[in-house]
Amino acid sequence: MAAFNTERVLSVRHWNDTLFSFTTTRDAALRFHNGHFVMIGLEVEGKPLMRAYSIASANYEENLEFLSIKVQNGPLTSRLQHLKEGDTILVSRKPVGTLVVDDLKPGKHLFLFGTGTGLAPFMSIIKDPDVYERFEKVVLVHGVRWVSELAYADFIEKELPNNEFFGDVVREKLIYYPTVTREPFRNQGRITELIENGKLCQDIGLPQINPETDRAMLCGSPHMLADISAMLDSRGFQVSPGVGEPGDYVVERAFVEK
């Protein structure tokens, strides 16, 4: 188990019957970039059962936070959903990932496109003061099926803008655009449709998405990643070829579906 730290669960929040988040202790030696993921899991029958999870907490925070789905027959999530305060969990010592701002070329607007638990790495990124120094606007677009899946909405809309250290810049630069597909809500529709029909940018008062000025980060289901990537490519965006090589957008493919 040398590759893992054992951390203690500090709190658990169930957003609905398919979604929960939890915080854990953080090993003092764990260093990561906002947007990174780690492998987390449990020891099952003497062996570690691990999955990739984006870190939802910022790199300066004392504890780690994760957002997870619940799948009743999922090898790991069926067990993780029963976590309670005081339980232990394994966390890998080597954070990695492609959702790092350093791998984006300079631009004016940063679009963060997430579906479901793909919101997690963006929670880390929108708590990073450095991101607001690099961009004039940061647009967080979170697509879900049901309103109850809009995890952290209250935090994003009410707490973050009142952060004592950088709340002013959040109020000035962060635009939060949650959208729902299966029930009435102020914004409705799939992210791809809202980009293609121009409604997203119209609603937030920005020009239509353009590789000259805009940068993007994508995290969510494989289907969503393929759709938005194809759409960005068709508009002339170039994906970052790899870690350390800046592009117009970056994609995270580590996403737990069970």
N, C-alpha and C positions, 0 to 999 in steps of 0.2 A: 504493500500500500504506500510505498515511498513516493509515488507520483501524486498522492492525494493528501490533503489536510482533512482532519475531522473537525467539523464546525457544529456549533449548537444552534438549534432553532430558537429564535427569540420571540417571534410572533407569527401568526398565520391569519390571513384574511380571505374569506370565501366571498367572492363577488357575486357568484350565482352558482347553479349546480354543475356548471362545466368549466369554471374559471376560478383560480385562487392565486394568491401571492403569499410569499413568506420572506422573513428576514432571518439572517443568521449572523453569528460572529464572523469576524474577518481576521485571518492570520496576518500578523504584522508585516510579514515578508511579501504578501501578495500585492503586486503592482500591476495595474492595467490601464489601458486607454479607454476613455468613455466610448461605448459602442462595442467593446470586446465581449466575447463569450468564454465560458469555462465549461468543463465537463462536470456535471454534478450527478450524484446518485446515492444508492444505498448498497450495503453489503447483503447479497441474497445468496443463501446456501454457500457461504464462505467466499463468494466472488463478488467483485464490484460490478453492479449493473448501472452503467453510466449513459447519460445523454447530454447533448450540447444545449446549454441554456445561456442566453444573453444576460448580462448583469444589468439590472434596472436601476441600481444605485450608482451615484457618481463616484469617480475615483478618489475623491477627497473625503468621502463619508466613512464613518467608523465601521458600519456594518454592511453586509451584502444583502441585496434584495433580488428576488426572482419572481417571474410571473409564469404560471403554468396552466395548461388545460388539464381537465380530468377525463380520462378515457377508461371506462370501467374494465376493459380487458387489456389495457395498455400495459406492457411489461413493467415499466417504471411508474408512469403517472397513476396507475391504479393503486400503487403503494404510496407514492408521494402525497396524494390527496388526503391521506389520513395523518399526515404530520401534525404534531402538536408541540407547543412550547416545551423546551427541554430535551426534545429528541435530537439525535445526531444525524449528520449528513456528510457525505464525502464531497469535497470540492477539489478539482485539479489545481495544481500549482502553476500551471502555464496558461494564462489567458491568451487567446488568439482571436483573429477575426478580420474581416475586411471593411467593417463599418467605421472607419476612422477618418476624421476630417482632413488629416494630413494627406490622404490619398485622393483628395479632390483638388482640381485646379481652382484658382481664385475665381470668385463670382459675386454677384449681388444678392441673389436669393437662394436659400438652401431649402429644398423640399424634402421632407422626411415622410416617405410613404410606407405605412405599416398596416397589415391586416391581422386581426386577432392578437395573439401573444407576440406578434412581430412588433408590437408597440415597445416591448421591453428595452431594447438597446437605445431607443429614442428618448426614453425617460432619463437615461444616463446622459445623453447628449444635450437635452434641453436644460439640464442642470449644470452645464459646463460654461462658465463665463467667457471662456476663450472663443467659443463658437459665435457668440454675439459680437465679438470684436471683428470677426472675419466676414460677417454677412450683414447686409442692411435689414433683411427680413429672414426669419426662420419659420417655415410653414410646416406644422405637424398635421398630417392627414392620416386619420385612423379609421379604417373601414372594418365594420363588424356586421353581423346579422341582426342582433338584438340590442336594444338600448342598454340592457343590463350587462352587456359585454364591454361597455365603454369604461374599462378600468382606469382609475386615476383621474377621471374627468374633473372631479371637484378639486383635486390637488393642482391640476394644470390651470384651471380657470380661476381658482380662488387663493390657494396657498402660494404657488410659485411667484405670481406677480407681486406678492407682499414679502418676498424673501428679503431679509434685512441687508444682505450684501449686494445682490444684483437684481432685486425686484424692479427697479426703475428701468433697466435695460430690457427685461422680460416684457414689461408693459408696452414698451416702445417697439420691440422687434418681433416678439413671438406671436404667430397667428395659429390658433388651434382650430382644426376643421374636422370634427367627427362626422362620420356618415354611416347610415344604417340601411340595410337592404330589405329586411323582412317585416318591418313595422313602421308606422308613421313616426317621423322625426323631422327636425328643422332642415337637416340635410339628408337626402336620400339617394341611394344609387351606388353602384360599384365605382371604385376609384378610377378605373380605366375609362368608364363612360363619362365621368365628370371632367376628366382631362380632355377627352376627345370632343365632347360637345361644348367645351369652353366654359361650362358652368362653374367649375372650381375657381378658376382665376377671376371670373366675373364676380363671383360672390365675395372674394377676399380683396378685390380691387387692385389686382396686379395684372400686368400684361400676360398674354398667353405664354406658356412655357417655351423657352428658347435657349439653345445651347450657348448663345453669346453671353447671356447674363445669369443663367440658372444652373444650379448643381442639385443633384438628387442622391438620396440614399434609400435603398429598398430592403424591406424585411417582411416576410410573410410566407404564405403557402407557395409551393413551387408553381402552381398555376398562375397566381397573381404576379410572381416574379417574371415569369415568361411573358405575360401580357404587357406589363408596364415596360419591361426591357425592350420588347419589340416596338412598342410605341415610341419610346425615347429614341431608339436607333433610327426609326423612320423620320424623326425630326432632326437628325444630324448629331445627336449626342453620341459620345464615345465612352464606353465603359472603361474603368480603370483596369489595365491588363493584369495587374497583380499587386500584392502588398508592396508599398514603396514606390509605386508607379502611378502618378496622379492621372485621373480622368475626369469626365464630366459627371459621371455617376458611379456609385459602388453598390454592390449587391451582396447580401448575406444569405448563404444557402443553408446554414445550420438552423433547422427549424423542427421542433418536436411535434409530430402528428399523432403519437400514441405513447 
